[in-house]
């Protein structure tokens, strides 16, 4: 295995599209990190396959902060949320539901699922160098929260977008042995307008997404799935397993910068379908 860097930050997002909660350690299970994206507000009356309220519809949702009493690696869920005005409201209370519905000008309800509510995959990762390159070129302050990763990596290689090389392979966290937590990197993270939103003010700046599109074909970071469960800590070493890719080359192309292709498949034209999480039951 090849050492590629260390874990710089770990973040869970207990309520979909609300602010994340950084942690020093988190348990990685088959359904992502314990306590990650276990609740979401649903738009009442929305019959589409994506009824969840996100910051793309209500940017101020990013300013709501789920509160945890103390750190822990288990399946701990918040009981309260701090609003942008500084009030601490019960997560399952009527006051919070009504405030968010009033902001949206449409009815919502809170729903929770034991296995989480994910868009594409249960784990997201990005390198510090990729975040720095994109925010610097876009002319905004460097803040990884724009990209909402679960795992922020400080890589030994200072070149951005190196995450492309991980697709179809496995990352191992901690000791490079058969007991360490491991993530199969499944696809590049195709970005939406949420990266334009300042995580402090929720103001939008379109330069960020335009930069992601221009620099790397609208991909920043990668998605993954747990292949071995365990606890991941800030400061842990991260290893890239030297093995045959999990997927054929056409499946991994989604994370490559535009205009590049491996020597073994210069004719490749097929873009992979994005992996989707199973709908919660």
C-alpha positions, 0 to 999 in steps of 0.5 A: 500500500502507498501512504497518500496523507492523513485525515485533516477533518471529519464532519457529520451532517446529522440533518440534511443540508444543515451545518455539519458537526466536526468530530475528532473521531467517528465510527464508519459503518455500512451506512456511512458515519454513525449519525450522518444524514439521519434526518431531513425535512421533506417538502409536503406534497412533493411526489418526486424522487427527491422530496428532501429540502436542501440548501439549493432551495433554501440556502439559509438551511446551511446556517442551522446548526444541529447541537450535540451535547458531547463528542462520541463515535456512536450513533448519536443524534442531535436533540436541538438545532441552533437557528441563525438568530441564535435560538435553540429549538427542539429538532422534532419540535413544532417551532423549528418546523414552522420556522423553516416552513415560513422561510420556504413559504411551503409546508415541511415535515421532519423525517428520520431514517436509521440508515440515512438519507443520501443523494449518491453514496454514504461517504464523501472525501476531498483533499485540502489541495483540491479545495485550496486550488478551487477557492483560490482561483474562484477568488473566495476564502478557503473553506472546505465547508462549501464542499461538505465532505465527510473526510478532508484529507491532507495529501502528501502530493500537493497537486489538486484533483489527485482524487481521480486516481483513487476511483475504483481502488480502496483507501485504508485508514490507520494501520495498514492491516486487515482490521483498519476501516476501509472505503472503496472509492466509487465515483467522482463527486459531481457538484451542484450550486451548493458549492456557491453558498458561503457556509457563514452567510449563505450568500451565493457566488457563482464563481465557485461552481464555474471554477469547478466546471472549468478546472475539472469537468464539474467534479470535486472530490469523490464518493465512497462506500465502506468495505470494512467498518471501524473508527476513523480519527483525525490525524490517522494515516491514509493508505491507497491499496495497490490492487487491481481497480474495483471497476473497469476503466470506463467506470472510473473515468468520471473522476478524471480531469476533462481531456485525459484518458489512461494509455490503456483506453485512449478511445474511451467515451462512455461516462459512468452512471452515477451510483445512487443510494438505495431508497430508505425503507 
